[in-house]
Amino acid sequence: MARHEVRLPQLSMGMSDAEIVDWYVEEGEEVAENADLVEIEAEKARQMITAPHAGVVRELKGDSGDVVGVRDVLCVIETPT
């Protein structure tokens, strides 16, 4: 199994962090590539973060209302090798 860390991307030049609005997945859930994972809010705009790979969500790093920094790990997806 391969583990892929999904990190908070920098969506604009001035963005340094974002708030987790809502998770659309749970730990242990299978996801398809490009499936909605989490909605974030940064600089008064909401954005959906999608799965870069199909696999199983193994870890969620944060809860609704938490503020995470750019490049922080949001979740881990495990894929078959």
PEJOLIN-V649994 format. One record per residue. N is the residue number from 1. RES is the residue in three letters. D_LAST is the distance of its C-alpha to the last C-alpha in Angstrom with 2 decimals. Layout:
n: [N	N]
res: [RES	RES]
d_last: [D_LAST	D_LAST]
This chain:
n: [1	2	3	4	5	6	7	8	9	10	11	12	13	14	15	16	17	18	19	20	21	22	23	24	25	26	27	28	29	30	31	32	33	34	35	36	37	38	39	40	41	42	43	44	45	46	47	48	49	50	51	52	53	54	55	56	57	58	59	60	61	62	63	64	65	66	67	68	69	70	71	72	73	74	75	76	77	78	79	80	81]
res: [MET	ALA	ARG	HIS	GLU	VAL	ARG	LEU	PRO	GLN	LEU	SER	MET	GLY	MET	SER	ASP	ALA	GLU	ILE	VAL	ASP	TRP	TYR	VAL	GLU	GLU	GLY	GLU	GLU	VAL	ALA	GLU	ASN	ALA	ASP	LEU	VAL	GLU	ILE	GLU	ALA	GLU	LYS	ALA	ARG	GLN	MET	ILE	THR	ALA	PRO	HIS	ALA	GLY	VAL	VAL	ARG	GLU	LEU	LYS	GLY	ASP	SER	GLY	ASP	VAL	VAL	GLY	VAL	ARG	ASP	VAL	LEU	CYS	VAL	ILE	GLU	THR	PRO	THR]
d_last: [5.10	5.83	9.47	11.44	15.19	17.40	20.68	24.16	24.97	28.48	29.93	33.33	35.07	36.86	34.10	33.39	32.15	31.73	32.37	29.89	31.73	29.59	26.08	24.95	22.08	21.98	19.68	17.61	17.96	15.44	15.88	15.64	15.26	18.76	19.82	22.54	21.54	24.72	28.11	29.64	33.16	34.07	37.51	38.75	36.13	33.34	29.90	26.81	23.42	20.63	16.87	15.18	11.91	11.63	10.49	12.61	15.24	15.42	18.40	21.28	23.32	26.81	29.15	31.36	34.04	32.13	32.37	29.38	29.55	27.98	24.56	24.41	21.21	21.71	18.64	15.08	12.34	9.21	6.31	3.80	0.00]
